[in-house]
Amino acid sequence: MKGFVFHGTGKSAWEEVPDPGLKDPTDAIVRVDAVTICGTDLHILKGDVPEVPYGTVLGHEAVGEIVETGSDVRTVRPGDRVLVSCITACGRCRFCREATYGQCQGGGGWILGHLIDGTQAEYVRVPYADLSVHPLPGGLASQDAVLFADIFPTAYEVGVMNGAVRPGDTVAVVGAGPIGLAAILTAKLYSPERIIAVDLADSRLEAARRLGADAVAPVRDDPEQLVSDLTDGLGADVVIEAVGVPESFEMCTRMVRPGGHVANVGVHGKPATLHLEDLWIKNVTITTGLVDTSSTPTLLRMAASGRVQTAPLVTHTFSLDQMEDAYEVFAHAADTGALKIVLGEPPHDELAVPAA
């Protein structure tokens, strides 16, 4: 088969790799029908995630069809259409028993496209399939469903739930990329009074407005002052950091009101200063987290019923063999306007009919 392989900092290729096979009785093999690219994949290519072995197939999000299962798999069988979660769960360790699957100590957690071959390929082996793939509702298109492998549960769990968004809150989302936009969409489920989006790019702020942000603020226009003005000087009840750089995190801690929450979602590669000399007296709660994907079944049901909209997030589509082009478009999102990119093949029940 072919897959997108990491060969070191700045080096990658769509190339032939060995077909995956069952290694453990809890494994499943999935034929990939749709896959997407995550900002974390770009971090890997930049060398920011040094534990990724050279030669690893990247990717940790996919929709596909089960083609083979190990003898211990009970919840899915060949022919089932499934979502491949970004998090793998053994189901037995202390953390899995607490539904904090991201911290799995039994060989799971974030392993796909990180410690083992991932989903940006024609086929993928998924360990612990019973808890790590999710059967999909029939009416949910693959292009929509694949967004629930990572960005929606990440935004919802690490941003909205950790931030304890409540009705009537002012929510500031710093970073209007895919995660920030998913945070806006899922924060709306809790009926906040207002959502304020902050970003460098006007195109992403426009996307945030389309998806439900009540106010938008370019970084150049002093968003901290806007938040202060809209809250009578108090600050936001919840600030969600969805960038992952020191400047954005420190901005979030200045935007939050006394007694408020800062929910960090961004992947940080550099230290950020925590100004406890200002924060110690303000009763501020700061949370961090890797997604657990415990909310994925709920989010999939809401998507199938139309409660969560996904289509506006997908700006570009490619076939699987255009993986290198897709990475180029995604890596230059400021120029291309890319939000989420979905790669895949036409549904297998669609036949090309030759002209008469």
N, C-alpha and C positions, 0 to 999 in steps of 0.2 A: 504494500500500500504506500501512499505518500502522506507525509506529515511535515509540519513546520518545526524545524529543528534549531535549537540554540547551540551555537558553536563558540561562544565566548562574547565578550563585550563588543557590541556592534557587528556581530557576525551571526547570520542566520540564513536558512534556506528552506524552500519547499522541495522536498527530495524523497527518494525512496527510503523506506525504513521497514524493518521486519513487521509482519502482521502480529498483532497481539494474540496471546493465547491464555487460557485459564491457568492460573498458578495456584489458586486456593479454592476450596469448595464454596466459598462465599462470594466468588467473583462473578461478574457478568461481562460479556462482550457486547458493545453497542456500536451499531453502524451509525455514523454521524450524519444527520440530515441538515442541521443548522448549528452554527458556532459563532461566537463573537470574540472581539478583542477587548481586553481590559487594560486600564492604565497600569496595572501591576505588571502586565506583560512587557510594557515599555520600560518599566523600572528594571526588569530582568535584563533586557537587551542593553541597558545602560551600565550594567554591572552593579546595580544597587542591591541585588539579592544574591550574594556570593555563594550561598549553599546550593544553588541550582547546578547540577552536574552538566558539563559539556556533553552534547549529544542527546539532551532531553527534548522530547516533543512538548511544545508549550501549549497553554490553554487549560482552562478549568471550568468552562461553561459550554453546555451543548444540549441539543435535543436530538434524539435518534430512536432507533428501533433495536430492541434486544434481539440478538442473533444466537446467543449461547449463554447458558448459565451453569454455574457449578452445582454440585449435588446438594449443597446446604441452602441454596437460595429458595425462599418460600413465597415471596410477595410479587414477583414478576416472572414472566416466562417468555420464550422466544415469540416474536411477533408483537409484543407490547410496545407501544410508543411511550417514551419516557423523557423526563428532564434529568440530566446529569447534574447533580449539585456541585458547587465549587468546594464544598466541605464533605469529607468522607468520615463516617462515624462507625466505630467498632460496635457500639451499643452495650459494651460490658464494663468499661472502665468507670471510675468515679465521675469524671466529667460528663461522659455520655449519659450516665444515669441521672445527672442533673440537667440534661438537655443542653449542655454547653459543649456542643460537638466540635466547635472550633479548637478546643483545647484537648481533644481526644489524645489519650496516652497509649492506646492500643493499636497504633499503626495507622490512625486516621488523622483528622484535621485537614489543613490545606496541604495536600500531597500531589494532586493532579497538576501537571505542568510546573511542579516545584521540586518534588523529591522523586517522582516517577513520571513516566510519559503521560501527557495530557490529552486534551480533546481536539486540538487543532490538527486533525488527521481524519482519514477516512473511517477508521475504526479506533475504539479506545477500550482498554480494560478498566473496569470500575471495581475496586475492592469493596467488600462489605455492601453488596448491592442492595440488600433488604432495606437499609437505612440511607443509602447514598444515591438512589435514583427514585424518582417520583412518577407514577403513572399519570398521564396527562388527560384532561378532559377532551373529548373528541372535537369540540368546537373551537378549541384554542389553537390558532395557527402557530407553526414552529417559530416564525419570525417574532411573534409576540412572546411565546413561552420561554424562549432562550434568555430573555431579560430577567427571568425569575431564578436563574441559576446563581446569580451573584448580586447585581446592582440593587435590585429591589429589596431582597432580604437584608443586605448590608445597610442600605439607607434607612430602612424601617427599624431594624433591630438596634444598630449601633448609633444611629442618629435620632430617630423619632422616639423609640421606646426608651433608650438610655437617657435621652434628654427629657423624658417625662412630659411630653407635649400634652396640654390640657385645653379644653374649650376656653376660648377667650384669651389665649396667650398671644403675645407677640413673638414670632419665631423669625430669627435671622439665619439665613443659609449662606455661608461664605464659601463660594465656589459653585458655579452653575454648570459644571460638567455633568456627565451622566449620573453620577452618584448624587450630586446636589439636586438635580432635577427630579430624581426619584424620591429624594427626601421631601421636596415640595409636594409631590403628588401624594405621598403617604401621610405627610403632616396634615393635609387637608381632611383626612378621614376623622381627625379629632376636632374639627371646627375651631381652629385658632381665629382670633380677631383679625390678625394680619400676618402675612408672610413677606419678608423682605429678602431679596436676593442680591448678592454682592459678587461681582466678578470683574476681571480685567477686560473681557471681550464683549463688545456691544451685541454681537450675534447671539451669544449665550444668554445675555440678559433679556434679549427679545424672546428667546425660547422660554426662559423662566416666566416671563409675563404671560405668554400663550398658555403655559401649563398651570397658571393659577397664582403666581406671585402678585401681591397687591402693590408692591413698590419694588423698584430696582435701583441699584446704586453702583455706578462704575467706581472702581477703586480710586480713580483720579479725582472724584468729586466728594471726598471725605464721607464715606458711608457711616462712620461712627457718629458724625454730627446728625445725619439723617435719622439714625436709630434713636438718638437722644431727642430730636425734635418730635418724632412720632410717638414717643412714650413719656412726654412731659419731663424729660431729664432722667427717668428711672433706668433705662436700658432695657434690652430684650429679656423676656422670661427664659427663652431657650435660644442658644446660639449653636448651630451645627457647623463644625469645621470640615469642609469637604475638599481641601486642596492638598495639604501635607507639606507646607513650608513654614519655617519659623514665623515669618511676618504675618501669615494668615492666622496662625494659632494665637499669637500675642494680640492681634486685633480682636479676636473673639473674646479674650479675657477682659478686654476693655469695653466691649459692647454689652456684656451681660449685666443684669441688674443685681443688687444685693439679694441673696436667696435664690438666684437663678441657676441654670444648668448650662454648662458648656459640654457638648457631646463631640468628641473628636472622632472623625471617621477617616480623615486623610492618612495616607501612608507617608510617614516622615523618614527621610534619609539623613537629616541633620538635627543636632540638638536645638531645642527651642528654650528660651528663657521663661521660667515660671516666676512671675513677679509677686512672690508671697508678701513682699513688703506692702503691696497694695491690696492683695486679695485676702489676707488672713482674717481680716475683720468683716468681710462681706458675706460670709455664709455661702460661698459659691461651691457648687458641686461640679467637679470635672471628671468626665468618664472617658475611657478609651475602650477599644475592643476590636477583636476579630469576629466576623460574623459567625453565628452558630447554625444558621439556616433552620432553626426550629420553627420559624414562622412560614416556611415555604408552602406547606399544604394550605394554610389559610390564605396566603396571597394568591395562590393558583385558583382557589375557589372564587375569590373576589375578582380576579381577572376574567374568569370564565363567565361571571355574571355581569361584567361590564362596570364593576365598581372601581377598578383601577385601569386607567388608560395607558397603553404602552406605545401605540403606533407613532405618536409625535416624536419619540426619542430616536427612532431608526431613520437615519438620514442617508445611508449608503448601503447598497447590497452588492455582493460579489459572489461568484462561484468559488468553490473551495480551491480550485487550482489558480485562483487570482490572489492567493494569500499574501504574497509579497507586495502586490499593488495595494491591497487593503491596509496593510501595515503602514505603508507610505502615506496614505490618505489620513489614517488615524493619528500618526505621529505628527502631522502638520495641521492639526485641527483648527488652529487659529486662522490658517489660510483657506482650508477646505470647507470649514463649517461643519465638520464631522462631529456628531454626538455619539450615537452607537452605530456600529457597522455589523451587519449580519452577513455571514457567508454560508452558502448552502447550495443544495441541488433542488431541482423541481420535485414536488411530491412524486413518489414512485408509482402512483396510480394514474399519472398523466402520461399519455402516449402521444408522440409526434405522428401526425397523420400526413403521409406524403400527398402533395398536390396531384390531382387527377391529370 
